Amino acid sequence: MNATEVIRIVDAIHRDKGIDKEIVFGGIEQAIYTALRKHYGDEDELTVNINRDSGEPEVLHNGELLDPDILGRIAAQTAKQVMIQKIREAERDALYEEYIEQKSQLVSGTITRLEYGVATVSLGKVDAILPRSEQIPGESHRVNERIRAIILDVRKSGSRLKIILSRVHTDFVRQLFEVEIPEVSENVIEVRSLAREAGYRSKVAVSCDDSNVDAVGACVGVRGARIRTIVDELGGERIDIVRWNDSLQILIPNALQPAEVEDVILCPMLGRVIVLVRDDQLSLAIGKKGQNVRLASKLVGWDIEVMTRDELDEQLERSVVMFSEVPHVSEDLAESLVSQGFFSFDDLSVIEPEHLMELSDLSMEQYEEITEYADAESLRLEQEEKAARAAGRNISRHQPEPPKETKSEAAETEDNAESVEAENAGDAGSPEMTNKEAEQESSEKEENLQAAAEQVPVSVADKGKQETVQQTVEDAPANNEESTNNSDNV
């Protein structure tokens, strides 16, 4: 083994791959040791050491120095393969240390391949993967397109490195704010909280210690220039910038904008907030499919329940009556529970012992009975609700059957049918009578028409009309007879 060549290889790998020299020397020593172990077996004692300055290998076999010429002939190919593997692992570890420090940071890359919606993105030193689940809904990409994303995860996979990117994570919006808004990157404005439903809407709460700086206005920019850049990067996703406040009484109305809030009631025991709004603001506060209140809940970290004052009064009365039926729960205790935001058996089943002890003088045994009863009732109501939904689905799958007639309705229908038949019979009579009456009527019409034709003088212009009338009269019996035959057939 050429010592000079070893030093040259170690320096080249260190310079090109950015791998520490000690790691490279360790890989070469491991390669030599593996090759010798295959040659001598597992019983012999082997020690391999490479001088870091000269590159000369020092190998001890059972305590004796091994001849370098023998070392060069022993399994050179095996040593080479092991050394290559160790170098690859060292390169992977170096890249892992580099990119694990960039986790949740914004990176830019070029899409090199698209396969089944999964994009392979070149970051320069290594390729990363942008799965379909981490792409913004509705967006499409193409090869050679430059995109920005955050590093979601970095993992070692064999001798390779696997980097997962994301464009739907909330940190992606946070990083875009830091890049596009100088005040955020300089920590003049702080992003205090962020809630996002990728592709649809995001809420960002910002604050600023400098009273001369408008946090919301600085994020929006002149005529919305700054926020427009972020919205374009997110594919048109709507962004609500909220002014942060340490008081929930102020922060929650800000988070529910553009809805107007009348009152905010805090329920600390459950981590719940009841927000009262007017009837015309209810749908606006909840948002489409509950999106506005859901994002506001994530933003403030409390469960927000939006209702009108009438709905709250009805809920309070219903809950007091419901809790009064629970063992060991008096009406006063029921009112106290409801005032703390406990509205359902599900809420009551998870109450903490110390919270219940604050509201009453119940023992631990009574507390357990209350929670067991509430848990059973909650499960029963849930099963009934599931059964009702299942029954509703089964009904909707089939066409609704026509309602069955009652006995009185059927009799009335039959009587009406008989009366109609009697009227028809009275008008039309039997088929034989109908034929005779039709013949008699047609003969009378023919005689009347002939008499009228004789009395009225016929001019040259009316002569054709008279012939037409006569022809009609002559054809009338035939037509009547034909109609009579049709009636008989019916």
ABEGO torsion letter per residue (X at the ends): XBAAAAAAAAAAAAAAAGBBAAAAAAAAAAAAAAAAAAAAEAABBBBBBBBAAAGBBBBBBGGBBBBAAAAAABGAAAAAAAAAAAAAAAAAAAAAAAAAAABGBBBBBBBABBBGGBBBBBAGABBBBBBAAABBBGBBBBBGBBBBBBBABBBBBEABBBBBBBAABAAAAAAAAAAABAAAAAGABBBABBBBBBGABBBBBBBBABAABBAAAAAAEBGGAAAAAAAAAAGGBBBBBBBBBABAAAAAAAAAOABBBABBBBBAAAGBBBBBBBAAAAAAAAEBGGAAAAAAAAAAGBBBBBBBAAAAAAAAAAAAAAAAABBGBBAAAAAAAAAAGBABAAAAAABBAAAAAAABABBAAAAAAAAAAAAAAAAAAAAAAAAAAAAAAAAAABBBBBBBBBAAAAAAAAAAAAAAAAAAAAAAEBAAAAAAAAAAAAAAAAAAAAAAAAABBBBAAAAAAAAAAAAAAAAAAAAAAAAAAAAAAX
